[in-house]
Amino acid sequence: MTAALKRGAGILGSYEKCNTKTCSWMSKYPDNTLITDMSIPGTHDTATWDYTELTQLRYIKSTGWINPAIIYRCQSTSIFQQLNAGNRAFDLRVGFAPNGKDLIFYHSEAILNLDARLDDVLYGFYRFLDENPTETVLLSVKVENSTFGTTQQIQQKLYTVLTAPPASSYITTTTSLSSKPLSTLRGKIAILRRFSVDTLPSSRQALGLDLSNGWNDNDPDFSLAYSSTPAEVAHIEDYYEVGGPIGVYPHVTSKYNVTTSHIAKAATKGEGEGLYITFASGEQDYQLIVPRIMASGNILIKGVNGRLKDWLVSGKGKGLKKKGIIFTDWYADTPGLIDAIIA
């Protein structure tokens, strides 16, 4: 494990033993609580926290000239810090390294780190769960970049990494969540699979929640069935390329309205009634409203995160029986946001 954590440090960060109230916040929930009925904070484009102009230059031979680094960066804290802050859902986006052998992390065409492999980074989650066995981690895994390797090769590699030891001791391959009590998932990782396994034998296709088909692009409210069971439906808000009149305020307001509407909609649903996934993240590159500005605002305008926290703590969102996963960008810029999502 030590060697893997060392290789993965560029994405995981340095290990920090958790000693705050957010280390084991799931311990306060009864074992029979359905995981889909909990309000779970998460990070969008989890692995981008250390992406800079220097990172870009380091990998320019593989990527060529791409957009400014600030467009790709969505976080400011490492995965270990995100875990310690209370985040339990993580948006991991991968592809083959230029060597065609290792799975590494990408944001679109941007290589985030060539040393940290997916299997290395998983060890970080294993260590956290070993020390905090009351918790559950949800990993959304998406093939973000297919420049290197074939479709069959990447599907096979992902299957192997997520099912072979030691992953098999931590990662549940369950294809269902609506009926899963927390007791069956404590100390475990559930996969939200945003990649297809259609080139693999049928015996290898039962791997996590299948969200690979029907995920609409830039859609504020859509649903997709991830199992043949009627209750196994994901209701998703993923409106990331935000439209609206010119200016930061109209775009922040548009994204804030979509985000809070989806959270409020989830709160009206009954026990075990669907999996709700809300992305509070967004941007508008053509106006240079990069992820941090959308999330955190600027000196004059409060961003989505600040407005969302206010809505949850003292606005119309106060007292809602929240449920589902809420993915954010730059959460650390808004103290109290994670607590507000959990509460």
Contacts in CASP RR format, 6 or more apart in sequence:
PFRMAT RR
TARGET T0000
AUTHOR 0000-0000-0000
METHOD contacts of the structure
MODEL  1
MTAALKRGAGILGSYEKCNTKTCSWMSKYPDNTLITDMSIPGTHDTATWD
YTELTQLRYIKSTGWINPAIIYRCQSTSIFQQLNAGNRAFDLRVGFAPNG
KDLIFYHSEAILNLDARLDDVLYGFYRFLDENPTETVLLSVKVENSTFGT
TQQIQQKLYTVLTAPPASSYITTTTSLSSKPLSTLRGKIAILRRFSVDTL
PSSRQALGLDLSNGWNDNDPDFSLAYSSTPAEVAHIEDYYEVGGPIGVYP
HVTSKYNVTTSHIAKAATKGEGEGLYITFASGEQDYQLIVPRIMASGNIL
IKGVNGRLKDWLVSGKGKGLKKKGIIFTDWYADTPGLIDAIIA
1 123 0 8 1.000
1 126 0 8 1.000
1 127 0 8 1.000
4 119 0 8 1.000
4 120 0 8 1.000
4 123 0 8 1.000
4 124 0 8 1.000
5 12 0 8 1.000
5 15 0 8 1.000
5 120 0 8 1.000
5 123 0 8 1.000
5 124 0 8 1.000
5 127 0 8 1.000
7 115 0 8 1.000
7 116 0 8 1.000
7 117 0 8 1.000
7 120 0 8 1.000
8 113 0 8 1.000
8 115 0 8 1.000
8 116 0 8 1.000
8 117 0 8 1.000
8 120 0 8 1.000
8 121 0 8 1.000
8 123 0 8 1.000
9 116 0 8 1.000
10 50 0 8 1.000
10 78 0 8 1.000
10 113 0 8 1.000
10 115 0 8 1.000
10 116 0 8 1.000
11 47 0 8 1.000
11 50 0 8 1.000
11 78 0 8 1.000
11 79 0 8 1.000
11 105 0 8 1.000
11 112 0 8 1.000
11 113 0 8 1.000
11 116 0 8 1.000
11 120 0 8 1.000
11 121 0 8 1.000
12 78 0 8 1.000
12 79 0 8 1.000
12 80 0 8 1.000
12 116 0 8 1.000
12 120 0 8 1.000
12 121 0 8 1.000
12 124 0 8 1.000
13 50 0 8 1.000
13 78 0 8 1.000
13 79 0 8 1.000
13 80 0 8 1.000
13 81 0 8 1.000
14 78 0 8 1.000
14 80 0 8 1.000
15 80 0 8 1.000
15 124 0 8 1.000
15 127 0 8 1.000
16 80 0 8 1.000
16 81 0 8 1.000
16 84 0 8 1.000
17 131 0 8 1.000
18 83 0 8 1.000
18 84 0 8 1.000
18 128 0 8 1.000
18 131 0 8 1.000
18 132 0 8 1.000
20 84 0 8 1.000
22 84 0 8 1.000
22 85 0 8 1.000
22 86 0 8 1.000
22 338 0 8 1.000
22 339 0 8 1.000
22 342 0 8 1.000
23 84 0 8 1.000
23 86 0 8 1.000
23 132 0 8 1.000
23 135 0 8 1.000
24 132 0 8 1.000
24 134 0 8 1.000
24 135 0 8 1.000
25 86 0 8 1.000
25 135 0 8 1.000
25 342 0 8 1.000
26 38 0 8 1.000
26 88 0 8 1.000
26 134 0 8 1.000
26 135 0 8 1.000
26 136 0 8 1.000
26 182 0 8 1.000
26 186 0 8 1.000
27 134 0 8 1.000
27 135 0 8 1.000
29 38 0 8 1.000
29 182 0 8 1.000
30 182 0 8 1.000
31 181 0 8 1.000
31 182 0 8 1.000
31 183 0 8 1.000
31 186 0 8 1.000
32 181 0 8 1.000
32 182 0 8 1.000
32 183 0 8 1.000
33 181 0 8 1.000
33 182 0 8 1.000
34 177 0 8 1.000
34 178 0 8 1.000
34 179 0 8 1.000
34 180 0 8 1.000
34 181 0 8 1.000
34 182 0 8 1.000
34 271 0 8 1.000
34 272 0 8 1.000
35 136 0 8 1.000
35 177 0 8 1.000
35 180 0 8 1.000
35 181 0 8 1.000
35 182 0 8 1.000
35 185 0 8 1.000
35 190 0 8 1.000
36 177 0 8 1.000
36 178 0 8 1.000
36 180 0 8 1.000
36 272 0 8 1.000
36 274 0 8 1.000
36 275 0 8 1.000
36 276 0 8 1.000
36 323 0 8 1.000
36 324 0 8 1.000
37 270 0 8 1.000
37 271 0 8 1.000
37 272 0 8 1.000
37 323 0 8 1.000
37 324 0 8 1.000
38 182 0 8 1.000
38 323 0 8 1.000
38 324 0 8 1.000
39 322 0 8 1.000
39 323 0 8 1.000
39 324 0 8 1.000
39 326 0 8 1.000
39 341 0 8 1.000
39 342 0 8 1.000
39 343 0 8 1.000
40 88 0 8 1.000
40 89 0 8 1.000
40 138 0 8 1.000
40 324 0 8 1.000
40 325 0 8 1.000
40 326 0 8 1.000
40 341 0 8 1.000
40 342 0 8 1.000
41 86 0 8 1.000
41 87 0 8 1.000
41 88 0 8 1.000
41 89 0 8 1.000
41 325 0 8 1.000
41 326 0 8 1.000
41 328 0 8 1.000
41 331 0 8 1.000
41 337 0 8 1.000
41 338 0 8 1.000
41 341 0 8 1.000
41 342 0 8 1.000
42 82 0 8 1.000
42 87 0 8 1.000
42 88 0 8 1.000
42 89 0 8 1.000
42 90 0 8 1.000
42 91 0 8 1.000
42 325 0 8 1.000
42 326 0 8 1.000
42 327 0 8 1.000
42 328 0 8 1.000
42 331 0 8 1.000
43 74 0 8 1.000
43 75 0 8 1.000
43 82 0 8 1.000
43 87 0 8 1.000
43 89 0 8 1.000
43 90 0 8 1.000
43 91 0 8 1.000
43 327 0 8 1.000
43 328 0 8 1.000
43 329 0 8 1.000
43 331 0 8 1.000
44 74 0 8 1.000
44 91 0 8 1.000
44 279 0 8 1.000
44 280 0 8 1.000
44 281 0 8 1.000
44 327 0 8 1.000
44 328 0 8 1.000
44 329 0 8 1.000
45 72 0 8 1.000
45 74 0 8 1.000
45 75 0 8 1.000
45 91 0 8 1.000
45 93 0 8 1.000
45 107 0 8 1.000
45 281 0 8 1.000
45 291 0 8 1.000
45 329 0 8 1.000
46 75 0 8 1.000
46 79 0 8 1.000
46 82 0 8 1.000
46 90 0 8 1.000
46 91 0 8 1.000
46 92 0 8 1.000
47 75 0 8 1.000
47 79 0 8 1.000
47 92 0 8 1.000
47 93 0 8 1.000
47 105 0 8 1.000
47 107 0 8 1.000
47 112 0 8 1.000
47 113 0 8 1.000
47 121 0 8 1.000
48 72 0 8 1.000
48 73 0 8 1.000
48 74 0 8 1.000
48 75 0 8 1.000
48 107 0 8 1.000
48 112 0 8 1.000
49 73 0 8 1.000
49 75 0 8 1.000
49 76 0 8 1.000
49 77 0 8 1.000
49 78 0 8 1.000
49 79 0 8 1.000
50 78 0 8 1.000
50 112 0 8 1.000
50 113 0 8 1.000
51 69 0 8 1.000
51 72 0 8 1.000
51 73 0 8 1.000
51 107 0 8 1.000
51 110 0 8 1.000
51 112 0 8 1.000
52 69 0 8 1.000
52 73 0 8 1.000
53 68 0 8 1.000
53 69 0 8 1.000
55 69 0 8 1.000
55 110 0 8 1.000
55 111 0 8 1.000
55 112 0 8 1.000
55 113 0 8 1.000
56 63 0 8 1.000
56 66 0 8 1.000
56 69 0 8 1.000
56 110 0 8 1.000
58 114 0 8 1.000
59 111 0 8 1.000
59 114 0 8 1.000
62 98 0 8 1.000
62 111 0 8 1.000
63 109 0 8 1.000
63 110 0 8 1.000
63 111 0 8 1.000
66 108 0 8 1.000
66 109 0 8 1.000
66 110 0 8 1.000
67 110 0 8 1.000
67 285 0 8 1.000
69 110 0 8 1.000
70 290 0 8 1.000
70 292 0 8 1.000
71 283 0 8 1.000
71 285 0 8 1.000
71 290 0 8 1.000
71 291 0 8 1.000
72 107 0 8 1.000
72 108 0 8 1.000
72 110 0 8 1.000
73 291 0 8 1.000
73 292 0 8 1.000
74 107 0 8 1.000
74 281 0 8 1.000
74 291 0 8 1.000
74 292 0 8 1.000
74 295 0 8 1.000
74 329 0 8 1.000
74 330 0 8 1.000
75 82 0 8 1.000
75 329 0 8 1.000
75 330 0 8 1.000
75 331 0 8 1.000
75 332 0 8 1.000
76 330 0 8 1.000
76 332 0 8 1.000
76 333 0 8 1.000
77 85 0 8 1.000
77 331 0 8 1.000
77 332 0 8 1.000
79 90 0 8 1.000
79 121 0 8 1.000
79 124 0 8 1.000
79 125 0 8 1.000
80 124 0 8 1.000
80 128 0 8 1.000
81 332 0 8 1.000
82 90 0 8 1.000
82 331 0 8 1.000
83 125 0 8 1.000
83 128 0 8 1.000
83 137 0 8 1.000
85 331 0 8 1.000
85 332 0 8 1.000
85 338 0 8 1.000
86 338 0 8 1.000
86 342 0 8 1.000
87 331 0 8 1.000
87 338 0 8 1.000
88 135 0 8 1.000
88 136 0 8 1.000
88 137 0 8 1.000
88 138 0 8 1.000
89 137 0 8 1.000
89 138 0 8 1.000
89 139 0 8 1.000
89 140 0 8 1.000
89 325 0 8 1.000
89 327 0 8 1.000
90 137 0 8 1.000
90 138 0 8 1.000
90 139 0 8 1.000
90 140 0 8 1.000
91 140 0 8 1.000
91 142 0 8 1.000
91 327 0 8 1.000
92 105 0 8 1.000
92 118 0 8 1.000
92 121 0 8 1.000
92 139 0 8 1.000
92 140 0 8 1.000
92 141 0 8 1.000
92 142 0 8 1.000
93 105 0 8 1.000
93 106 0 8 1.000
93 107 0 8 1.000
93 142 0 8 1.000
93 143 0 8 1.000
93 144 0 8 1.000
93 145 0 8 1.000
94 103 0 8 1.000
94 104 0 8 1.000
94 105 0 8 1.000
94 106 0 8 1.000
94 118 0 8 1.000
94 141 0 8 1.000
94 142 0 8 1.000
94 143 0 8 1.000
94 144 0 8 1.000
94 145 0 8 1.000
94 158 0 8 1.000
95 103 0 8 1.000
95 104 0 8 1.000
95 105 0 8 1.000
95 106 0 8 1.000
95 143 0 8 1.000
95 144 0 8 1.000
95 145 0 8 1.000
95 146 0 8 1.000
95 147 0 8 1.000
95 148 0 8 1.000
95 154 0 8 1.000
96 102 0 8 1.000
96 103 0 8 1.000
96 104 0 8 1.000
96 145 0 8 1.000
96 146 0 8 1.000
96 147 0 8 1.000
96 148 0 8 1.000
96 149 0 8 1.000
96 153 0 8 1.000
96 154 0 8 1.000
96 157 0 8 1.000
97 103 0 8 1.000
97 104 0 8 1.000
97 111 0 8 1.000
97 114 0 8 1.000
97 117 0 8 1.000
97 148 0 8 1.000
98 114 0 8 1.000
98 148 0 8 1.000
99 148 0 8 1.000
100 148 0 8 1.000
100 149 0 8 1.000
100 153 0 8 1.000
102 117 0 8 1.000
103 117 0 8 1.000
103 118 0 8 1.000
103 119 0 8 1.000
103 154 0 8 1.000
103 157 0 8 1.000
103 158 0 8 1.000
103 161 0 8 1.000
104 111 0 8 1.000
104 112 0 8 1.000
104 113 0 8 1.000
104 114 0 8 1.000
104 116 0 8 1.000
104 117 0 8 1.000
104 118 0 8 1.000
105 111 0 8 1.000
105 112 0 8 1.000
105 113 0 8 1.000
105 116 0 8 1.000
105 118 0 8 1.000
105 121 0 8 1.000
106 112 0 8 1.000
106 144 0 8 1.000
106 145 0 8 1.000
107 144 0 8 1.000
108 144 0 8 1.000
108 145 0 8 1.000
109 145 0 8 1.000
109 147 0 8 1.000
118 158 0 8 1.000
118 161 0 8 1.000
119 161 0 8 1.000
119 167 0 8 1.000
122 161 0 8 1.000
122 167 0 8 1.000
122 170 0 8 1.000
122 171 0 8 1.000
122 189 0 8 1.000
123 166 0 8 1.000
125 137 0 8 1.000
125 139 0 8 1.000
125 170 0 8 1.000
125 189 0 8 1.000
126 166 0 8 1.000
126 169 0 8 1.000
126 170 0 8 1.000
128 135 0 8 1.000
128 137 0 8 1.000
129 135 0 8 1.000
129 137 0 8 1.000
129 170 0 8 1.000
129 187 0 8 1.000
129 188 0 8 1.000
129 189 0 8 1.000
132 187 0 8 1.000
133 186 0 8 1.000
133 187 0 8 1.000
134 186 0 8 1.000
134 187 0 8 1.000
135 186 0 8 1.000
135 187 0 8 1.000
136 182 0 8 1.000
136 185 0 8 1.000
136 186 0 8 1.000
136 187 0 8 1.000
136 188 0 8 1.000
136 189 0 8 1.000
136 190 0 8 1.000
137 187 0 8 1.000
137 188 0 8 1.000
137 189 0 8 1.000
137 190 0 8 1.000
138 189 0 8 1.000
138 190 0 8 1.000
138 192 0 8 1.000
138 325 0 8 1.000
139 189 0 8 1.000
139 190 0 8 1.000
139 191 0 8 1.000
139 192 0 8 1.000
140 192 0 8 1.000
140 194 0 8 1.000
140 211 0 8 1.000
141 158 0 8 1.000
141 162 0 8 1.000
141 191 0 8 1.000
141 192 0 8 1.000
141 193 0 8 1.000
141 194 0 8 1.000
141 195 0 8 1.000
142 194 0 8 1.000
142 195 0 8 1.000
143 154 0 8 1.000
143 158 0 8 1.000
143 194 0 8 1.000
143 195 0 8 1.000
146 154 0 8 1.000
151 196 0 8 1.000
151 199 0 8 1.000
152 199 0 8 1.000
152 200 0 8 1.000
154 195 0 8 1.000
155 195 0 8 1.000
155 196 0 8 1.000
155 197 0 8 1.000
155 198 0 8 1.000
155 199 0 8 1.000
155 200 0 8 1.000
156 199 0 8 1.000
156 200 0 8 1.000
158 195 0 8 1.000
158 197 0 8 1.000
159 197 0 8 1.000
159 200 0 8 1.000
159 204 0 8 1.000
159 207 0 8 1.000
161 167 0 8 1.000
162 171 0 8 1.000
162 173 0 8 1.000
162 191 0 8 1.000
162 207 0 8 1.000
163 171 0 8 1.000
163 173 0 8 1.000
163 207 0 8 1.000
170 187 0 8 1.000
170 188 0 8 1.000
170 189 0 8 1.000
171 188 0 8 1.000
171 189 0 8 1.000
171 190 0 8 1.000
171 191 0 8 1.000
172 184 0 8 1.000
172 185 0 8 1.000
172 188 0 8 1.000
172 189 0 8 1.000
172 190 0 8 1.000
172 191 0 8 1.000
172 208 0 8 1.000
173 191 0 8 1.000
173 206 0 8 1.000
173 207 0 8 1.000
173 208 0 8 1.000
174 180 0 8 1.000
174 190 0 8 1.000
174 208 0 8 1.000
174 209 0 8 1.000
175 206 0 8 1.000
175 207 0 8 1.000
175 208 0 8 1.000
175 209 0 8 1.000
175 210 0 8 1.000
175 226 0 8 1.000
175 227 0 8 1.000
175 232 0 8 1.000
176 209 0 8 1.000
176 227 0 8 1.000
176 229 0 8 1.000
176 232 0 8 1.000
177 190 0 8 1.000
177 209 0 8 1.000
177 232 0 8 1.000
177 275 0 8 1.000
178 229 0 8 1.000
178 231 0 8 1.000
178 232 0 8 1.000
178 272 0 8 1.000
178 273 0 8 1.000
178 274 0 8 1.000
178 275 0 8 1.000
179 231 0 8 1.000
179 272 0 8 1.000
180 190 0 8 1.000
190 208 0 8 1.000
190 209 0 8 1.000
191 207 0 8 1.000
191 208 0 8 1.000
191 209 0 8 1.000
192 208 0 8 1.000
192 209 0 8 1.000
192 211 0 8 1.000
192 277 0 8 1.000
193 207 0 8 1.000
193 208 0 8 1.000
193 209 0 8 1.000
193 210 0 8 1.000
193 211 0 8 1.000
193 212 0 8 1.000
194 211 0 8 1.000
194 212 0 8 1.000
194 215 0 8 1.000
195 212 0 8 1.000
196 212 0 8 1.000
196 213 0 8 1.000
197 204 0 8 1.000
197 205 0 8 1.000
197 207 0 8 1.000
197 212 0 8 1.000
198 205 0 8 1.000
209 226 0 8 1.000
209 227 0 8 1.000
209 232 0 8 1.000
209 234 0 8 1.000
209 275 0 8 1.000
210 226 0 8 1.000
210 227 0 8 1.000
211 224 0 8 1.000
211 226 0 8 1.000
211 234 0 8 1.000
213 224 0 8 1.000
214 222 0 8 1.000
214 224 0 8 1.000
215 224 0 8 1.000
215 236 0 8 1.000
215 238 0 8 1.000
216 222 0 8 1.000
216 236 0 8 1.000
216 238 0 8 1.000
217 238 0 8 1.000
218 238 0 8 1.000
218 239 0 8 1.000
218 240 0 8 1.000
218 241 0 8 1.000
219 236 0 8 1.000
219 237 0 8 1.000
219 238 0 8 1.000
219 239 0 8 1.000
220 237 0 8 1.000
220 238 0 8 1.000
220 239 0 8 1.000
220 258 0 8 1.000
220 261 0 8 1.000
220 262 0 8 1.000
221 235 0 8 1.000
221 236 0 8 1.000
221 237 0 8 1.000
221 258 0 8 1.000
221 261 0 8 1.000
221 262 0 8 1.000
221 265 0 8 1.000
222 235 0 8 1.000
222 236 0 8 1.000
222 238 0 8 1.000
223 233 0 8 1.000
223 234 0 8 1.000
223 235 0 8 1.000
223 236 0 8 1.000
224 233 0 8 1.000
224 234 0 8 1.000
224 236 0 8 1.000
225 232 0 8 1.000
225 233 0 8 1.000
225 234 0 8 1.000
226 232 0 8 1.000
226 233 0 8 1.000
226 234 0 8 1.000
226 275 0 8 1.000
231 272 0 8 1.000
231 273 0 8 1.000
231 274 0 8 1.000
232 274 0 8 1.000
232 275 0 8 1.000
233 274 0 8 1.000
233 275 0 8 1.000
234 274 0 8 1.000
234 275 0 8 1.000
234 276 0 8 1.000
234 277 0 8 1.000
235 262 0 8 1.000
235 265 0 8 1.000
235 266 0 8 1.000
235 274 0 8 1.000
235 275 0 8 1.000
235 276 0 8 1.000
235 277 0 8 1.000
236 276 0 8 1.000
236 277 0 8 1.000
236 278 0 8 1.000
236 279 0 8 1.000
237 258 0 8 1.000
237 259 0 8 1.000
237 261 0 8 1.000
237 262 0 8 1.000
237 277 0 8 1.000
237 278 0 8 1.000
237 279 0 8 1.000
238 277 0 8 1.000
238 279 0 8 1.000
239 255 0 8 1.000
239 258 0 8 1.000
239 279 0 8 1.000
239 282 0 8 1.000
240 279 0 8 1.000
240 281 0 8 1.000
240 282 0 8 1.000
240 283 0 8 1.000
241 282 0 8 1.000
241 283 0 8 1.000
241 284 0 8 1.000
241 285 0 8 1.000
242 251 0 8 1.000
242 254 0 8 1.000
242 255 0 8 1.000
242 282 0 8 1.000
242 283 0 8 1.000
242 284 0 8 1.000
242 289 0 8 1.000
242 294 0 8 1.000
243 251 0 8 1.000
243 254 0 8 1.000
243 284 0 8 1.000
244 250 0 8 1.000
244 251 0 8 1.000
244 254 0 8 1.000
246 287 0 8 1.000
247 287 0 8 1.000
247 289 0 8 1.000
248 287 0 8 1.000
248 289 0 8 1.000
248 293 0 8 1.000
248 297 0 8 1.000
248 298 0 8 1.000
248 301 0 8 1.000
249 301 0 8 1.000
251 284 0 8 1.000
251 287 0 8 1.000
251 289 0 8 1.000
251 294 0 8 1.000
252 294 0 8 1.000
252 297 0 8 1.000
252 301 0 8 1.000
252 302 0 8 1.000
252 303 0 8 1.000
252 304 0 8 1.000
252 307 0 8 1.000
255 280 0 8 1.000
255 282 0 8 1.000
255 294 0 8 1.000
255 304 0 8 1.000
256 303 0 8 1.000
256 304 0 8 1.000
256 307 0 8 1.000
256 308 0 8 1.000
256 311 0 8 1.000
259 278 0 8 1.000
259 279 0 8 1.000
259 280 0 8 1.000
259 304 0 8 1.000
259 308 0 8 1.000
260 308 0 8 1.000
260 311 0 8 1.000
260 316 0 8 1.000
260 317 0 8 1.000
262 276 0 8 1.000
262 278 0 8 1.000
263 276 0 8 1.000
263 278 0 8 1.000
263 317 0 8 1.000
263 320 0 8 1.000
263 322 0 8 1.000
263 326 0 8 1.000
264 316 0 8 1.000
264 317 0 8 1.000
264 320 0 8 1.000
265 276 0 8 1.000
266 276 0 8 1.000
266 278 0 8 1.000
266 322 0 8 1.000
266 323 0 8 1.000
266 324 0 8 1.000
267 317 0 8 1.000
267 320 0 8 1.000
267 321 0 8 1.000
267 322 0 8 1.000
267 323 0 8 1.000
269 276 0 8 1.000
269 323 0 8 1.000
275 324 0 8 1.000
275 325 0 8 1.000
276 323 0 8 1.000
276 324 0 8 1.000
276 325 0 8 1.000
277 324 0 8 1.000
277 325 0 8 1.000
277 327 0 8 1.000
278 324 0 8 1.000
278 325 0 8 1.000
278 326 0 8 1.000
278 327 0 8 1.000
279 327 0 8 1.000
280 295 0 8 1.000
280 304 0 8 1.000
280 305 0 8 1.000
280 308 0 8 1.000
280 326 0 8 1.000
280 327 0 8 1.000
280 328 0 8 1.000
280 329 0 8 1.000
281 291 0 8 1.000
281 294 0 8 1.000
281 295 0 8 1.000
281 327 0 8 1.000
281 328 0 8 1.000
281 329 0 8 1.000
282 291 0 8 1.000
282 294 0 8 1.000
282 295 0 8 1.000
282 304 0 8 1.000
282 329 0 8 1.000
283 289 0 8 1.000
283 290 0 8 1.000
283 291 0 8 1.000
283 293 0 8 1.000
283 294 0 8 1.000
284 294 0 8 1.000
291 329 0 8 1.000
291 330 0 8 1.000
292 329 0 8 1.000
292 330 0 8 1.000
292 333 0 8 1.000
293 303 0 8 1.000
294 303 0 8 1.000
294 304 0 8 1.000
294 329 0 8 1.000
295 303 0 8 1.000
295 304 0 8 1.000
295 305 0 8 1.000
295 328 0 8 1.000
295 329 0 8 1.000
295 330 0 8 1.000
295 331 0 8 1.000
295 333 0 8 1.000
295 334 0 8 1.000
296 303 0 8 1.000
296 305 0 8 1.000
296 306 0 8 1.000
296 330 0 8 1.000
296 333 0 8 1.000
296 334 0 8 1.000
297 303 0 8 1.000
297 304 0 8 1.000
302 310 0 8 1.000
305 328 0 8 1.000
305 329 0 8 1.000
305 330 0 8 1.000
305 331 0 8 1.000
305 333 0 8 1.000
305 334 0 8 1.000
305 337 0 8 1.000
306 334 0 8 1.000
306 337 0 8 1.000
308 328 0 8 1.000
308 337 0 8 1.000
308 340 0 8 1.000
309 334 0 8 1.000
309 336 0 8 1.000
309 337 0 8 1.000
309 340 0 8 1.000
311 317 0 8 1.000
311 318 0 8 1.000
312 318 0 8 1.000
312 320 0 8 1.000
312 322 0 8 1.000
312 340 0 8 1.000
312 341 0 8 1.000
312 343 0 8 1.000
313 340 0 8 1.000
322 341 0 8 1.000
326 341 0 8 1.000
328 337 0 8 1.000
331 337 0 8 1.000
331 338 0 8 1.000
END
